[in-house]
């Protein structure tokens, strides 16, 4: 039996990516109230939902980890497609896709990757 990914994630939220960031941000504020955090132009967190202006699937799971290498190994063991890690200014991201098509973006804050 495979251990899975759950034990490797500290937090998982739903992420919505859209080129209509400002309009969707306003809509989410109308529905959920003010964001817990927002940079005002490209990223906002509403607790269980995050809003991004990045390209990619409209909906995915965003999973925080401290060990992207372990996540990559576990995902491969599960038969998932493991993308190329992308290093940003504040975090490193690893795109994952399950055999059924679920998209997960695993990320580790800068200085927290193994």
ABEGO torsion letter per residue (X at the ends): XBAEAAAABABBBBBBBBAAAAAAAAAAAAAAEBBABBAGAABBBAGABBBBABBEBABBBBBBBABAAAAAAAAAAAGBBBBBBBBBAABBBBBBBBAAGBBBBBBBBBGABX
